[in-house]
Each structure stands twice: as C-alpha cells, then as structure tokens.
Amino acid sequence: MSFDILEAMIIASLSGGGILKKYFEEENFSVSRKSVSYDLVTSADRESQEKIISILTGRFPHIPIIGEEGSKEIPHYREAFYVDPLDGTLNFVHKFPFFAVSLGYWKDDEPIAGVVYNPLTKDLFYAQRGDGAFLNGERIRVSATTSVEGSLLVVGFPYQEEGLLKTVEDIKSTMKVTDLRVLGSASLELSYTALGIIDGYWEYALSPWDLAGGVVIAQEAGAVVSAPDGGKFDLFKGDILAATPGIYRELVKAING
C-alpha cells in the first residue's frame, strides 16, 4: 500500500475532527433521530463527512467511499474507504468526551489501514498492515493480561433486539468473573484495546464504518480479532471480539458460557 493513502486518511481525520471540536464547543449543531431514540445524527456528523470525503476523493478519485451518513444499502467493493465522521454521536450530544472520527481502508476483504482520532484529547491512533499500530507517533501494544478475572472488559449494546438479548446473556456470564464497561464508541474501544487499557471488547451488529478503522489498529497492536463466538470476523456482519492474546480463549468461553 502506498503511504500516501494513510497520510491522506490522517489529514482527513484531523480535518473532520476539527469540525467536530468546533461544534462540540459552540453547541450550535442540530440533532435528528435515525432508527431509534438514541440513534442520532447531527449537523456536525454531516459536515465532518463532507469534508473527509472531499479530501479523500481529491487524492484518490478511483477508490469508492462508504460513509455512515446517507448510506442505506452497503455495497461490497473490492476496495473502499469506510468513513464514520462521528463515532459516538450520543456521547457527543450529551457532552461525554468519548467520540472520534474513524476511517478505514480495506482491499480484498482485508484491513489495510485505519485511523481513529479523538479531537478533544488529540489522540490520533493509526496503523497500516504489517507496520504496527501507533498513538501520536509512539508504537502501542495490547496489555499483557493473562486472566479474564479482574480484567477490564468493554461491551456495546446493539440497536437490534436479537443482538441486545444475546448481549444481556453474555453480560450474565462474564460478570461472574469481572466488571464491565459500556463506553459508546466502537472505534475508540478498539483503539484502547490496542493501547492496552482495555483488555477485551465485544459487540454485535455494528456497521462496517464502525469497525473498519479500529480493526487494523487493534490487530497491528497484537489483539486477536474475531467474531464473539470465536469464528472469523466479518466486516459486513459486524459482530466483533477484540482481546489481548492472554485472555482471548478464556473470554470467548466466558461470553459463550
């Protein structure tokens, strides 16, 4: 992969993040509902996505872009950029400072490059396949935790009832051995797994743009990424488990126990 692609993704994420920061501080954004009352979109999402797309298409007009805002059916291209201009919209609206711009570049069903940027903390996570994962220029690695007991695990709640019911069952199983957190931004949860702060994270029924950027960051930092049942991860199905290798098998067993 040309480094120019990662460079353009970083530039685009910083630009989109700057728009989010402005709206977050000025509080002059509009909010509307999508599927359910807590599935929101704001004018900040839309403006951020427009800016990101303009930068990526300006550099790589031949590569399709799949963005969260405006996408209903998700085409399966041989290669594409996946854009989440504001991952953690509910957090953003409620002034919880845990949200990010998330960009992923995939080719032939493989993650090639990912960028996740929190504009409030200025944490810039990025990775490209085979070159490691980084936070603000410093190499990062997953934790050395070897037991689920006492580890820091994070789970997400899906909008669909089927996935929600499964998540509740998972929580009953895993809370026998440790506590759980729900943070509300898949891309940052994957990035903090890569950083070694979160030991394991899983969620069901996410969209490709939720995961496309964070997956390669987690993998390049040494995380095991799969479906929660231990099967192969599928970007278009959107069920994910990412964990440090020391607890991966035990966590799969706990979740499915």
PEFEN-V687501 format. One record per residue. N is the residue number from 0. RES is the residue in one letter. PSI is psi in radians with two decimals (999 if undefined). Layout:
# PEFEN-V687501
[[N | RES | PSI] [N | RES | PSI]]
This chain:
# PEFEN-V687501
[[0 | M | 2.41] [1 | S | 2.37] [2 | F | -0.42] [3 | D | -0.54] [4 | I | -0.86] [5 | L | -0.73] [6 | E | -0.77] [7 | A | -0.66] [8 | M | -0.69] [9 | I | -0.81] [10 | I | -0.77] [11 | A | -0.71] [12 | S | -0.67] [13 | L | -0.68] [14 | S | -0.81] [15 | G | -0.69] [16 | G | -0.63] [17 | G | -0.66] [18 | I | -0.76] [19 | L | -0.75] [20 | K | -0.73] [21 | K | -0.85] [22 | Y | -0.68] [23 | F | -0.72] [24 | E | -0.59] [25 | E | -0.31] [26 | E | 0.60] [27 | N | 0.62] [28 | F | 2.69] [29 | S | 2.69] [30 | V | 2.36] [31 | S | 2.84] [32 | R | 2.54] [33 | K | -1.73] [34 | S | -0.76] [35 | V | 3.05] [36 | S | -0.43] [37 | Y | 0.14] [38 | D | 1.68] [39 | L | 2.78] [40 | V | 2.50] [41 | T | 2.92] [42 | S | -0.44] [43 | A | -0.74] [44 | D | -0.88] [45 | R | -0.77] [46 | E | -0.68] [47 | S | -0.79] [48 | Q | -0.74] [49 | E | -0.74] [50 | K | -0.79] [51 | I | -0.80] [52 | I | -0.69] [53 | S | -0.65] [54 | I | -0.81] [55 | L | -0.73] [56 | T | -0.53] [57 | G | -0.58] [58 | R | -0.61] [59 | F | 1.23] [60 | P | -0.31] [61 | H | -0.19] [62 | I | 2.11] [63 | P | 2.66] [64 | I | 2.21] [65 | I | 1.94] [66 | G | 2.66] [67 | E | -0.82] [68 | E | 2.10] [69 | G | -0.18] [70 | S | 2.18] [71 | K | -1.10] [72 | E | 2.44] [73 | I | 1.87] [74 | P | 2.68] [75 | H | 1.59] [76 | Y | 2.77] [77 | R | -0.66] [78 | E | 2.61] [79 | A | 2.71] [80 | F | 2.43] [81 | Y | 2.19] [82 | V | 2.08] [83 | D | 1.80] [84 | P | -0.31] [85 | L | 1.63] [86 | D | 1.89] [87 | G | 0.75] [88 | T | -0.71] [89 | L | -0.71] [90 | N | -0.81] [91 | F | -0.85] [92 | V | -0.62] [93 | H | 0.18] [94 | K | 0.43] [95 | F | 2.03] [96 | P | 0.91] [97 | F | 1.45] [98 | F | 2.90] [99 | A | 2.85] [100 | V | 2.35] [101 | S | 2.18] [102 | L | 2.36] [103 | G | 2.52] [104 | Y | 2.09] [105 | W | 2.57] [106 | K | 2.29] [107 | D | 0.76] [108 | D | 0.40] [109 | E | 2.45] [110 | P | 2.21] [111 | I | -0.75] [112 | A | 2.59] [113 | G | 2.53] [114 | V | 2.30] [115 | V | 2.20] [116 | Y | 2.14] [117 | N | 1.91] [118 | P | -0.29] [119 | L | -0.76] [120 | T | -0.20] [121 | K | 0.50] [122 | D | 2.05] [123 | L | 1.82] [124 | F | 2.42] [125 | Y | 2.74] [126 | A | 2.67] [127 | Q | 2.61] [128 | R | 2.24] [129 | G | -0.12] [130 | D | 0.07] [131 | G | 3.02] [132 | A | 2.60] [133 | F | 2.61] [134 | L | 1.99] [135 | N | 0.71] [136 | G | -0.13] [137 | E | 2.34] [138 | R | 2.43] [139 | I | 2.69] [140 | R | 2.70] [141 | V | 2.93] [142 | S | 2.87] [143 | A | 0.27] [144 | T | 2.40] [145 | T | 0.11] [146 | S | 2.37] [147 | V | -0.60] [148 | E | 2.12] [149 | G | 0.02] [150 | S | 2.88] [151 | L | 1.93] [152 | L | 2.53] [153 | V | 2.41] [154 | V | 2.71] [155 | G | 2.70] [156 | F | 2.10] [157 | P | 2.84] [158 | Y | -0.57] [159 | Q | 2.47] [160 | E | -0.71] [161 | E | -0.83] [162 | G | -0.60] [163 | L | -0.76] [164 | L | -0.70] [165 | K | -0.71] [166 | T | -0.73] [167 | V | -0.73] [168 | E | -0.71] [169 | D | -0.76] [170 | I | -0.72] [171 | K | -0.67] [172 | S | -0.85] [173 | T | -0.46] [174 | M | -0.04] [175 | K | -0.37] [176 | V | -0.35] [177 | T | 2.99] [178 | D | 2.85] [179 | L | 2.76] [180 | R | 2.64] [181 | V | 2.06] [182 | L | -0.43] [183 | G | 0.32] [184 | S | 1.78] [185 | A | -0.73] [186 | S | -0.68] [187 | L | -0.58] [188 | E | -0.70] [189 | L | -0.69] [190 | S | -0.67] [191 | Y | -0.40] [192 | T | -0.76] [193 | A | -0.61] [194 | L | -0.25] [195 | G | 0.15] [196 | I | -0.83] [197 | I | 2.34] [198 | D | -0.50] [199 | G | 2.53] [200 | Y | 2.43] [201 | W | 2.73] [202 | E | 2.74] [203 | Y | 2.67] [204 | A | 0.71] [205 | L | 2.89] [206 | S | 2.77] [207 | P | -0.68] [208 | W | -0.37] [209 | D | -0.54] [210 | L | -0.38] [211 | A | -0.64] [212 | G | -0.75] [213 | G | -0.49] [214 | V | -0.86] [215 | V | -0.56] [216 | I | -0.80] [217 | A | -0.79] [218 | Q | -0.77] [219 | E | -0.33] [220 | A | -0.03] [221 | G | 0.06] [222 | A | 2.61] [223 | V | 2.20] [224 | V | 2.22] [225 | S | -3.06] [226 | A | 2.75] [227 | P | -0.40] [228 | D | 0.08] [229 | G | -0.08] [230 | G | -3.13] [231 | K | 2.40] [232 | F | 2.36] [233 | D | 1.99] [234 | L | -0.59] [235 | F | -0.31] [236 | K | -0.70] [237 | G | 0.26] [238 | D | 2.19] [239 | I | 2.53] [240 | L | 2.26] [241 | A | 2.24] [242 | A | 2.71] [243 | T | 2.50] [244 | P | -0.50] [245 | G | -0.39] [246 | I | 0.01] [247 | Y | -0.96] [248 | R | -0.69] [249 | E | -0.66] [250 | L | -0.73] [251 | V | -0.75] [252 | K | -0.72] [253 | A | -0.75] [254 | I | -0.67] [255 | N | 0.25] [256 | G | 999]]
